[in-house]
Amino acid sequence: MPLHVEGVSHRYGTVAALEAIDLDIADGETVALIGPSGCGKSTLLAILGGLLQPSAGRVTLSGPPPADSLNPFTYVFQDFALLPWRSVEANVALALEHRGLPAAERHERVATALALTGLGDFAAAYPKQLSGGMRQRVGIARALVVRPAVLLLDEPLSALDAQTRALLMEDLLAIWAREKSTRVYVTHNLEEAARLADRVVVLSRRPGRIRDVLRIDIPVADRSRPGHAALLADIHRRLWSLIRDEAATADREMQRA
């Protein structure tokens, strides 16, 4: 579903976190939010998902969510937040409890989500038996099982090692090619932004304002090909040039705090 952000600002007491954010996100588009620490990326994501009421402005969706969507907005967080006493299948099914769905539909939704995330053979396993990457796949499957209109991802790969992160980026692209939600992806990792997003929104340091929006015209399915490595490296350099000075300033402020 298309998502519209109109004049969104937010304050925490006397601290201005966001200022006059205007952004339209198309149906099925992936938009990455980047910027220096403390620029309001996660605040904006919380406002998009309805977890936080903005001080000013509004967020709207165009039209009704898909008929099979149980939640218009669903989150994937850095913290896997799995219940250790429940199996993979039961952790994913948790999002369907108290929905009044027939048993057959619950089973179909869980089986589909597990298949999408490559967890079909691990349905009976418990979180302690899984690697970090596999646990995050469970978190992604739990988000997908409700078939959200908009998927909100808050640094979902930041707790993983580089090799696992690269593998999960490939998995996310494969999943997104098969399911058609709109996606907003918060990250500090410029490689992730350049690899996964259709557009990258660069926020300034606090109060966060939209400093620039970079469209990445390479089809996402082609970005892992060696022929595009130089262009992706150039995009990475452009993104870093936009945030480098403010990131250094934000880092010094955090060290003094």
C-alpha positions as CSV (number, residue, x, y, z in Angstrom):
1,M,0.0,0.0,0.0
2,P,1.2,3.6,-0.7
3,L,2.3,5.4,2.5
4,H,2.2,9.1,2.9
5,V,4.1,11.2,5.5
6,E,2.9,14.8,5.8
7,G,4.6,17.4,7.8
8,V,5.7,15.0,10.6
9,S,7.6,16.6,13.5
10,H,8.2,15.2,16.9
11,R,9.6,16.4,20.2
12,Y,10.6,14.6,23.4
13,G,10.0,17.3,25.9
14,T,12.3,20.2,24.9
15,V,14.3,18.0,22.5
16,A,13.3,18.2,18.8
17,A,13.7,14.8,17.3
18,L,12.2,15.2,13.8
19,E,11.2,18.3,11.8
20,A,8.8,18.7,8.9
21,I,9.2,15.2,7.3
22,D,7.3,14.9,4.0
23,L,7.6,11.6,2.2
24,D,5.6,9.5,-0.2
25,I,6.4,5.7,-0.4
26,A,4.9,3.8,-3.3
27,D,3.1,0.5,-3.2
28,G,5.7,-2.3,-3.1
29,E,8.6,0.0,-2.7
30,T,11.5,-0.5,-0.3
31,V,12.8,2.8,1.3
32,A,15.8,2.8,3.6
33,L,16.3,5.4,6.2
34,I,19.9,6.4,7.1
35,G,21.6,9.2,9.0
36,P,23.9,10.0,11.9
37,S,23.2,8.5,15.3
38,G,20.3,10.3,17.1
39,C,18.8,11.7,13.8
40,G,15.4,10.2,14.5
41,K,15.3,7.2,12.2
42,S,13.7,4.8,14.8
43,T,11.4,7.6,16.0
44,L,10.1,8.1,12.5
45,L,9.6,4.3,12.1
46,A,7.6,4.2,15.3
47,I,5.4,7.0,14.1
48,L,4.9,5.2,10.8
49,G,3.8,2.1,12.6
50,G,1.5,3.9,15.0
51,L,3.5,3.2,18.1
52,L,4.2,6.9,18.6
53,Q,1.9,9.8,18.0
54,P,3.8,12.6,16.2
55,S,3.9,16.1,17.8
56,A,2.7,17.5,14.4
57,G,1.7,16.1,11.0
58,R,0.2,12.7,10.0
59,V,0.8,9.4,8.4
60,T,-1.8,7.9,6.0
61,L,-2.3,4.9,3.8
62,S,-3.9,5.0,0.4
63,G,-6.9,2.7,0.2
64,P,-7.7,-0.4,2.3
65,P,-5.1,-3.0,3.2
66,P,-5.1,-6.3,1.2
67,A,-8.0,-8.6,2.1
68,D,-5.7,-11.2,3.7
69,S,-3.8,-8.7,5.8
70,L,-4.3,-9.0,9.5
71,N,-2.1,-6.1,10.4
72,P,-1.6,-3.0,8.2
73,F,1.8,-2.5,9.9
74,T,4.2,-5.1,11.3
75,Y,7.7,-4.7,12.7
76,V,10.9,-6.7,12.5
77,F,13.4,-5.6,15.2
78,Q,17.1,-6.1,15.9
79,D,16.2,-8.1,19.0
80,F,14.7,-11.4,17.8
81,A,12.3,-11.5,20.9
82,L,11.5,-15.2,20.5
83,L,9.9,-17.2,23.3
84,P,12.5,-19.9,24.2
85,W,9.9,-22.4,25.4
86,R,8.1,-22.4,22.0
87,S,9.2,-24.1,18.8
88,V,9.9,-22.2,15.6
89,E,6.4,-23.0,14.4
90,A,4.8,-22.0,17.6
91,N,6.7,-18.7,17.7
92,V,5.5,-17.8,14.2
93,A,2.0,-18.9,15.1
94,L,2.0,-16.5,18.1
95,A,1.1,-13.6,15.9
96,L,-2.1,-15.4,14.9
97,E,-3.4,-16.2,18.3
98,H,-6.7,-14.5,19.4
99,R,-7.4,-13.7,15.7
100,G,-10.3,-16.1,15.5
101,L,-8.9,-17.8,12.4
102,P,-9.9,-21.4,11.5
103,A,-7.2,-23.9,12.3
104,A,-6.7,-24.7,8.6
105,E,-6.0,-21.1,7.8
106,R,-3.6,-20.7,10.7
107,H,-1.7,-23.8,9.6
108,E,-1.6,-22.5,6.0
109,R,-0.3,-19.1,7.0
110,V,2.4,-20.5,9.2
111,A,3.5,-23.1,6.6
112,T,3.7,-20.3,4.0
113,A,5.8,-18.0,6.2
114,L,8.2,-20.8,7.1
115,A,8.6,-21.8,3.5
116,L,9.3,-18.1,2.5
117,T,12.0,-17.8,5.1
118,G,13.6,-21.2,4.5
119,L,12.5,-22.6,7.9
120,G,10.3,-25.4,6.7
121,D,12.7,-28.1,8.0
122,F,13.1,-26.3,11.3
123,A,9.4,-26.0,12.4
124,A,9.9,-28.2,15.5
125,A,13.3,-26.7,16.5
126,Y,13.6,-24.3,19.5
127,P,15.4,-21.0,19.5
128,K,18.4,-22.2,21.5
129,Q,19.1,-24.8,18.7
130,L,19.3,-22.0,16.0
131,S,22.0,-19.7,14.9
132,G,21.5,-15.9,15.1
133,G,20.6,-15.7,11.4
134,M,18.1,-18.5,11.8
135,R,16.5,-16.8,14.8
136,Q,16.1,-13.6,12.8
137,R,14.5,-15.6,10.1
138,V,11.9,-16.7,12.7
139,G,11.3,-13.1,13.5
140,I,10.8,-12.3,9.9
141,A,8.5,-15.2,9.4
142,R,6.4,-14.1,12.4
143,A,6.1,-10.6,10.8
144,L,5.1,-12.1,7.4
145,V,2.5,-14.5,8.8
146,V,0.0,-11.6,9.3
147,R,0.7,-10.5,5.7
148,P,1.2,-6.9,6.5
149,A,0.5,-4.1,4.0
150,V,3.6,-2.3,5.3
151,L,6.7,-4.0,6.8
152,L,8.8,-1.9,9.1
153,L,12.3,-3.1,9.8
154,D,14.5,-1.5,12.5
155,E,18.1,-2.5,12.0
156,P,17.1,-6.2,11.7
157,L,20.6,-7.4,10.7
158,S,22.8,-5.3,13.0
159,A,23.3,-8.0,15.6
160,L,24.6,-10.5,13.0
161,D,28.1,-11.1,11.8
162,A,29.1,-9.9,8.3
163,Q,28.7,-13.3,6.6
164,T,25.3,-14.0,8.1
165,R,24.2,-10.4,7.3
166,A,25.1,-10.9,3.6
167,L,23.2,-14.2,3.4
168,L,20.1,-12.6,5.0
169,M,20.2,-9.7,2.6
170,E,19.9,-12.3,-0.2
171,D,17.1,-14.0,1.7
172,L,15.2,-10.7,2.2
173,L,15.4,-9.9,-1.5
174,A,14.1,-13.3,-2.4
175,I,11.2,-12.9,0.1
176,W,10.4,-9.5,-1.2
177,A,10.3,-10.7,-4.8
178,R,7.5,-13.1,-3.7
179,E,5.5,-11.0,-1.3
180,K,4.4,-7.5,-2.2
181,S,4.3,-5.4,1.0
182,T,5.6,-1.9,1.1
183,R,8.8,-1.7,3.2
184,V,10.6,0.9,5.3
185,Y,14.1,-0.2,6.5
186,V,16.1,1.6,9.1
187,T,19.9,0.9,9.1
188,H,23.3,2.4,10.0
189,N,24.8,0.1,7.4
190,L,25.2,1.9,4.0
191,E,25.9,-1.4,2.2
192,E,22.5,-2.7,3.4
193,A,20.8,0.5,2.2
194,A,22.4,0.3,-1.2
195,R,21.8,-3.4,-1.6
196,L,18.2,-3.6,-0.5
197,A,16.4,-0.2,-1.2
198,D,14.8,1.3,-4.2
199,R,15.3,4.7,-2.6
200,V,17.5,5.8,0.3
201,V,16.3,8.7,2.5
202,V,19.1,10.5,4.2
203,L,18.2,12.3,7.4
204,S,20.2,15.2,9.0
205,R,21.4,15.2,12.6
206,R,18.8,16.1,15.2
207,P,16.3,17.4,14.6
208,G,16.0,15.0,11.7
209,R,15.1,16.5,8.4
210,I,15.2,14.9,5.0
211,R,18.6,16.0,3.6
212,D,18.5,14.1,0.4
213,V,16.8,11.2,-1.3
214,L,18.8,8.9,-3.5
215,R,17.1,6.6,-6.0
216,I,19.0,3.4,-6.9
217,D,18.2,2.5,-10.5
218,I,19.9,-0.9,-10.6
219,P,17.3,-3.6,-10.4
220,V,17.6,-5.3,-7.0
221,A,17.9,-8.7,-8.6
222,D,21.0,-7.6,-10.4
223,R,22.9,-5.8,-7.6
224,S,24.9,-8.9,-6.6
225,R,26.4,-9.2,-10.1
226,P,30.1,-8.3,-10.4
227,G,29.4,-5.8,-13.2
228,H,27.5,-3.6,-10.8
229,A,30.1,-3.6,-8.0
230,A,31.7,-0.3,-9.1
231,L,28.4,1.5,-9.3
232,L,27.2,0.2,-5.9
233,A,30.6,1.3,-4.4
234,D,30.0,4.8,-5.9
235,I,26.5,4.9,-4.3
236,H,28.1,3.9,-1.0
237,R,30.6,6.7,-1.3
238,R,27.8,9.2,-2.1
239,L,25.8,8.1,0.9
240,W,28.8,8.4,3.2
241,S,29.7,11.8,1.8
242,L,26.2,13.0,2.8
243,I,26.4,11.8,6.4
244,R,30.1,11.7,7.2
245,D,30.5,15.2,8.8
246,E,27.3,15.0,10.8
247,A,28.0,11.4,11.9
248,A,31.4,12.6,13.3
249,T,29.7,15.4,15.1
250,A,27.0,13.1,16.5
251,D,29.7,10.7,17.7
252,R,31.6,13.4,19.6
253,E,28.3,14.5,21.2
254,M,27.6,11.0,22.4
255,Q,31.2,10.6,23.8
256,R,30.7,13.8,25.8
257,A,27.3,12.7,27.2
